[in-house]
Amino acid sequence: MHSKPDNMTTKKICTRCVMDTTDSAITFDANGVCDHCTTFDKDILPFWNYGKNKEKELEKIVSDIKKEGRKKDFDCIIGMSGGIDSSYLVYLAKEVLDLNPLVFHVDAGWNSQVAVNNIEKIVDGLNLDLYTEVINWEEMKDLQLSFFKSGVPHIDAPQDHSFFAKMYSFASKYNVKNILTGGNYSTECIRNPIEWMYYQSDSKQMLDIHKKYGTSELKTFPTTNILWHKIYLPYLKGIKVHRPLDMMKYDKEEAKNLLVNKFGFQEYPQKHFESRFTKFYEGYWLPERFGYDTRKVQFSSLILTGQMTRDQAIQALEKPALSEDEARIEFDYVCNKMEIDRSELESYFTKPKKTYKDFKSQQFFYEFGSKVMKSLGLERGGKR
């Protein structure tokens, strides 16, 4: 099933990480080091510094959360996918920070059985409450099919959008003031290029694609937008999003081992593979149809934070994320789940390629807002 995408010609690769010219916007300095690396050195590392000297800041946040949550059933919510980052955060919040979180999970129809088991093991092991929102499957299916038909790379956007939208909606409805997220610089200091994965929270683009290619009405599908969750919720409703993993030493391997030994956590072959659709998307569809291998972003983040060597990453990238047999299994699973013939999904694979630029979007607000937030020191992160 493996093919050679059009852009898989001779690539220039960074001499420090493994990002390369499959990111069409990448630039290199005189030593062959890419701008992802220099952005990390200049904008992220001095501020983050592996969480060192953040103890008082974290203590203040935890104290405020406890005060706000006093006499309530829970003092914060944590979105949990079943992956390592969010699972470790749940353990950290309860056992180390002595918080009382509500574990919040969104079932978009693509949970792997391993993810379901991992969530249950950790929630039960910590004696926490789990709240699950289930997305209407017929609407999710129609929306995801419309993304396949559109020809864009970011076909996983509907699933991710539903996660954000449901959690923000819950916090707003029940006046929850604190959300903890497993987002972190340690494993995510490099972002996926925007041409690979456009902003998942852009409802304008999502709805435009569905309007052009969808076949049924989205009556209950949750939506959000940048103005609502970046301005209204934090500045008018006082809902804060915290990233505790950035305020301490966070090592992916150490976190995984703790989860395995303490809860019987079952690891995944790749980051984000707790979702069957994301496994298909990042393991097969993106690299085979577009030449975009998200492992380059994931490995490069680990290289920059000292958790992986460049040689180890290059060696791992010599093999595809999914073998021929694994890719075939995931391809058939997606066909069966979405109730389409294999020939239909194959026809989407060969469609003319399009990008986020071919559809309506709120890109201006994202770019303008990012510049403002960075100028105020409220946002840091790699280029997209």
NORHU-V644654 format. One record per helix or strand. SS is the DSSP state (A for helix, B for strand). FROM is the first residue (numbers start at 1). LEN is the number of residues. If there is no record, write none. Layout:
SS;FROM;LEN + SS;FROM;LEN
This chain:
B;13;1 + B;20;1 + B;28;1 + B;34;1 + A;35;17 + A;55;14 + B;76;4 + A;84;13 + B;101;7 + B;111;1 + A;113;14 + B;130;5 + A;137;14 + A;157;17 + B;178;3 + A;185;4 + A;203;11 + A;226;11 + B;240;3 + A;244;4 + A;252;12 + B;275;1 + A;276;15 + A;295;10 + A;310;8 + A;324;15 + A;342;8 + A;356;3 + A;363;13
